[in-house]
Amino acid sequence: EKGRFFGQVELTILDKCGASGRILFTTGKNNTPYSFSGALSVFFTPGIQLGMGFSLTAIGGSLGVNRGLNIDKLRDAVYDGTLTTVLLTKNIDKDIDKILANIDAYYPIHEGQMYFGFLGQITWGEILKADFGLFVQAPSPVAIIIAGNVAVKIENETAKKLIAINASFMGGYQSDKGIFFDAHLYDSHIVGIDLYGDVALRIYWAGDTKGFILSAGGFHPQYKPESGFNLPDMKRMGMKLDYDILKMSLEAYFAITSNTVQFGTDFQMRIGWDKFGISGYAGFNALFQFHPFKFVVDMSAGLAVKVGSCTICSISLDFELGGPAQWHAKGTASFWVLFIKIKVSFNLT
């Protein structure tokens, strides 16, 4: 009655080879054009040897007729860490409703459009696993997309992860926009130090939005990129240490656009226990604009000693300078000891 047909197949042969596939087509009822979307993945255990310790553990393909690629939705899968489930078809029967919704979200019906893709998975022992895919959409707009997920894992004898690196990426060419690339580092750490951050590149020469953006970790707080660049809310490039008596984080960003250069860092630290602790912070942000030329730089730092919820003493400094035409400088310095507080500030233009 809906004019939709969905089918799936899963096959395992002697625990050495497995296949998983699905098809979805609409028959043209309810003002919906005929469409077809299919995908097939084949898995090998332990894998086909490629040399130098690398193995091909999965291959696959996908095809869509009267369907296209929703690149913004695929980009969301990069940043939420679910790209692998989009690339490789597996365990379909566990959540058919979600898979059907994902097909319509990632490969929406688009009359006159088609796409095809090649998928694969390469491993290196128990250390490296890389899922990747190549998608081509035609005839208009033409898009060539490369996407993947890389996972690196090194464990000790007790199966405790010493190194874990997980990164998703997607890049390609869109005839109606230009070139793009996105990467997301998540669930990663090296010997107890958490790692995270996002990278984005845009080189657009077609469409309503044109320009260049390269960012690692986001942008200056006062800079808002044009919505046409379709940039996510990017995470800073950072590392974090979280122990019982020592908590520390360092975050940074660097960005170049058609008219700006911007960079900055933020450092947070806490040493102590529940009833006693020393905390501190330091950071700066810088934004330089070329045409017309102007800049703004701000710096801040502080240190505090606390017993329970009571602050025994603290010191903080804030400074901002911007210009030229007009020059503007402002700053604040404060010092707190028990119930005595001294504060000095200025604001000049």
N, C-alpha and C positions, 0 to 999 in steps of 0.2 A: 504493500500500500504506500510505502514511501519512495518506491522506485530506486531502492538501494540494495546492492548485494555485496556481502562481505564473506570471504573465505580464507581459511588458514590451513597450513600443513606443517607438521613437525615430524622429523624422522631421525632416528639414531641407529647407527650400524655398529654393533660390537664395541660401543663406547670409544670408537676410533674416529668416527665421522658423524656429523649431524647436520641437518638442514632445517631451516625455518623460513617460511614464506607466508605472504599474505597478499590478497588482492581486494580492491574495493572499486566498484563501478556504479555509476548512476545511469538509469535507463532513459532519462529525459522527461520524466513525469514532473508535475508540480512546478512548471516554469523553470526547471533546472536542466541545462544541456547534458547530453551524454558526456561522461568522463570516466577515465580509468586511472587507477594508481596501483602499482604493484611493486613488491620488493622481495628479494630472496637473499638469504645469507647461508653460507656453508661453513661449518666449523670443523677443524681438524685437531686431533689429540694424538701425540704431543705437538704436531705441527709439521709442515713441509720445510725441510732444511734449506736455507738460502745461502749458507756459508758464513764463516766467522761467528758462529753461535746464534745467528738470527734465524727465526722460524716464521713462516706464514701460517697463522693459526685461524684465520677467517678471511673469506672473500665474499663479495656480494654485489648486487646491482639493484637499481630501481628505475622505474619508468612511469611517466605520467602523460596522459593524453587529455587535452582540454583542462589541464591543471598546470599551475605554475609554482614557483618557489616564493614563500613569504620570508624574505631575507631578514626582516626585523624580528620575526619570531625565531628564526634560526639563531640570530644573534643573542636573543634572550636565553636560548639553550646553552650558549657558550658561557654566559655569565652566571647562570644558576647551576652549572655543573652537570646538566642532563644531556649533553650533546651525544654521548656514547649511545644512549637509548634511542636517539633519533637516527643515528647512522646504521646501527646493526639491528636487524630484526631477530628477537629472541624471546622465548617464554611468552608467546602471544596470549595464551589462554589465561594468564594470571589476571589481566586487566584489559579486557576487550574494549570496554566503554572508553577508557582513557586513550587507548591506541586509536580508536575511531575519531575521537576528538582531536588527537594530535595530527592525524592525517589531514583533516580539514583545516587545522591551524597552520601547519607547516607547508602543506601542498594544496592550497585552496583552488576551487574550481575557477578556471579562467578560459573562456571559450576562445579557440584559435591558438592556444598556447600549449607547449609541451616541454618536458624535461626528461633527462636521463642521468643516471649517476653510477659511478663505480666505487665500491667500498672495500676496505681491507683492514686487517689487523696483523701487526708484526710484534713479536716478542723476542726478548733476549734473556733466556733463562727465567729466573724468578724475579729479575731486577727491573726489566723494562717491558712496558706494554704500550703500543701506540695504535690507536684507532684513527683512520683517516678516510676521507671521502672526496670525490670530485663530482660536481654537479654542473650540468650545462642546461641552460634554459633558452628557448628560441620560440618563435622568430622575433617578437618584439614585446618588451625590451629584451635584448640579449643579455644573459648573465652567465659568467663562469665563476664558480665558487669552489674553493678548497677549504675544507674544515677538518678538524681532528682533535683528538685528546691524547695527551702523553702522560703516562704515570711511571714514576721511578720509585722503587721501594728497596731498601736495604735493612735487614733485620739482624739482630744478634741471636745467640743460641737459645734464648728464652722467648723468641718471637716478638721481642720488643722492637718497634721501628726506630732505627737510628736516623734514617733519612727517608723522607717521603715527599715527593714532588708531584703535584697534579696540576696540569695546565691544559686549558681548552683554547682553541684558536679558530678563527675563520677569516678568510680574506678573499678578494676577488675583484672582478670587473663587472660593472653595470653600464650598459650603453646609454642609459638615460641619466646617469649621474657621474660615474668615474670609478676610481680605485678606492678600496677600503681595506682595513685590516683591524681585527680586534683580538685581544688575548686576555685571558683571565687566569691568575694563579690562585689556587684555593686548596684547603686541607693539606698544607705543606709545612714541613718543619725539618730542621737539621739539628739533631742532638738537643732537643728541647726548645729550640728557638723557632717560633712560628713565623712563616713567611706568607705574604699575600700582596695583591696589587693587580692593577689593570693597565693595559696598553691599548691605544687606539691611534689609527692613522686614517686620514681622509684627504684625497686629492680629487676634488670635484670640479669638472669643467663644463658639465651639461646640467640642464634642469634649472630650477629656480634658485638653488643655493650653489654658489661657486666659491672655491677657496681651498686653503691648505691648512691642515691641523695635524700635529704630531704630539701626542701626550703620553707620558708615563706617570701614572698616579693622579691624573686629574688636572685641575686648573686653580688659579688664584681665586680666593673667595669673592673678589669683586668682578670676576670675568664670567660671563654667561655666553657660551657658544650658541650659534644660531640653531634653531630647532631642526632645520633642514638637514643638518649633519647626522641626525639620528644617533646621538651619543648617549650612552647610559649614564647613570650616576656612578662615576668611576671611583674605585677605592684607591687610596694612597698606596704607593709602594712602601711596604713596611716590614718590620720584624718586631716580634714581641717575645719577651721572656717572662714567665709567670711561675715563680717559686713561692714557697710559704712566706719567707721573710724578704724576698726581693722580687719586685715587679718593675719591668722596664719595657718601654716601647720607643721605637724610632720610625717615623714616617716621613716621606719626602715625595715631591712631585717636580716634574720638569715638562714644560710645554712650549712649542713653537707654533705660531699661527701665521697667517698671511701678514698680520700687522702687529704682532706682539711676541715678546719672549717673557716667560714667567717661570718662577721656581720658588721653592720654599721647603722648610723642614719643621718638624714638631717632635720634641723629645719629652717623655714623661717618665718619672721614676718614683718609686716608693720603697723605703727600707724600714722594716720594723715588724711589730706584732699587732695584735688586736688593741692592746692598751697603750702602745707607744709606737710612734713612727715618725720618720722624716720623709717628706715628699717634696719633689721639685719638678720644674718644667722649664723649657726654653724653646724658642721657635722664632722663625722669621718668614716673611713672605715678600716677594718682589715681583712687580709687574711693570714692564717697559713697553710702551706703545710708540710706533715709529711715525705714523702720519695721522694727525699732528703729533709731534713728539711730546710725551709726558711720561712720568713714572710715579710710582708710589711704593715705598718700602716701609715695612713695619717689623719691629722686633719686640720680644717680650721674654721675661725670665722671672722665676720666683722660687722661693724655698720656704718651707714651713716645718715647725716641730709641733706635734700634737700628742696630747695624753688623753686617750679616749676621744670624746668629741670636742675637747677644749684645746684651743690653739695657744701654745705657750709663747711662741715668737714666730715671726714671719717677715719676709722682705719680698717685694715685688717691684718690677720695673717694666714700663711700657713706653715705646717710642715709635712715632710714625712721621715720615717725611715724604712730601709729594711736591711735584712741580714740573716744569716751571710755568710761569704766567698763569696763575700766581704761585709763589712758593708757600707751602703750608707745612708747619711743623707743630706737633703736639706730643706731650709725654706726661707720664705720671710715675712717681716713685713713692712707695709707702713702706713704713717700718712699724712693726707691731711687737710689743713686749708686754705680756700679761694684759693689763687693761690700758696701757698707754699706746696710742697710735699717732704716728707722725706721717703726714701726707703732703707731698709737694707736686704741683702740676703746672703746666703751661700750655698755651694754645695760641700760636702766632701765625699770622698771614701777612 
